[in-house]
Amino acid sequence: MASYDVIIIGSGPGGYVSAIRCAQLGLKTACVEGRETLGGTCLNVGCIPSKALLHATEMLHEAQHNFAEMGLKGKAQSVDWKQMLAYKDKTITQNTGGIEFLFKKNKVDWLKGWGSIPEAGKVKVGDEVHEAKHIVIATGSESSSLPGVEVDEKTVVTSTGALELGKIPKSLVVIGAGVIGLELGSVYARLGSEVTVVEYLDAITPGQDGEVAKVFQRTLKKQGLKFIMGAAVQGTTVKNNKATVTYKLRKDDSEATLTADTVLVATGRKPYTDGLGLAELGVELSDRGQIKTDAHYATNIKGIYAIGDAIAGPMLAHKAEDEGMAVAEGIAGQKPHVNYGVIPGVIYTHPEVSSVGETEESLKEQGRAYKVGKFSFMGNARAKANFSGDGFVKLLADKATDRILGAHIIGPMAGDLIHEICVAMEFGAAAEDIARTCHAHPTYSEAVREAALACGDGAIHM
Ligand code: NAI
């Protein structure tokens, strides 16, 4: 048995970041993790492996579609699926090993095993019970289940199974046109699978700026993805290693089926808090199973905190990281703050899609007067040279004050470009502040400046 200032349960982006920050602030810290490797869903079976497959297949697409035009001739690329998976696995190992190194460097103890909280101030890992003045629950989330759909991680898979399929499926049905479905759907479409996305709503990526969602769907269609919209999946059956998906169209209640080699269920995630002993402790949960916390991430039980996917808010690794740092700083007596109005969202397809702050829809709903500055990547020299002219930057600013309220980008490096706007928003900047900032030429970031110029007297290259 050991005694700690803080024990964090879970080593995903929320937990490991929190552990490192606690240790940096002089707190004796341990992190409990039952997986073989640190890093949680994100590093082991989420963000990182999917990005490796996205990168590899993007390269394939580039080679197949644009090399010849650039005068790059030679043998066409073919896919060695086993090798691609090995590359993905190496990427995972490099990253999870990196966290282990950081734990050692910062003197964070890794308590190996699954943790539970027998009582406030105590964490049980295996047969050992450790003491902690503060306990942070950072146990993340798991794929939510869909009635009538039995996941076997072979034919009917979640994102976990989709990252290590035995072979590239000839046909893939994706249930849910959210972030996971579209990222992994893109991977397999580029690998030659016939991909059909079945979505309950009439637009893809719920909560996204409507205009971006439309352009995004059109772009994915051009890439070969098929969409069946307004369709509620009723269930799946598996026979002879093939899965049949039954869905009902919302407009007329008619039922239809689709059969495919693989079905990916991507209809959302739910907090993962099994086995912690929360009910026995009396920790309050919302009706969606999220741990209830106050603004300082404290639960209703003294000394127990929760962060990340296990609590309310967007299920994003970087939101969990920010909360992980904030809870550590709060425990150490500082006064941290997470600005939930400036949390970027990125979809790592090609082109990428990113957003921050308000959408036109949310501003209309609030009855706020706003202006739109838009610039197409077609007017950006660098994008044109790189076959990346599809897409645009859209900046939303307050009509009277010019203060930036939100931004939505679909296009090359959208996931990186958004951060200039995030910083500007943190400083309460006006669109004119970005418009008057010199941007290097030729860069994609000029499109952000042009969108800011379009909020004022007009973009130059449009
Ligand atoms: P999601 O919530 O983004 O999308 C799920 C979609 O499934 C919705 O469009 C919903 O309308 C649809 N749906 C639900 N039930 C259905 C049914 N019976 N039939 C047809 N469609 C149905 O969920 P997703 O993609 O599974 O992602 C889970 C979480 O992981 C999200 O919070 C997401 O933000 C996060 N994530 C973020 C990533 C990123 O930031 N790049 C990458 C991967 C996941």
Residues whose N, C-alpha, C, O or C-beta is under 5 A from the ligand:
A	BS01	NAI	I175 G176 A177 G178 V179 I180 G181 V198 E199 Y200 L201 P206 A231 A232 V233 A266 T267 G268 R269 M315 V346 I347 Y348
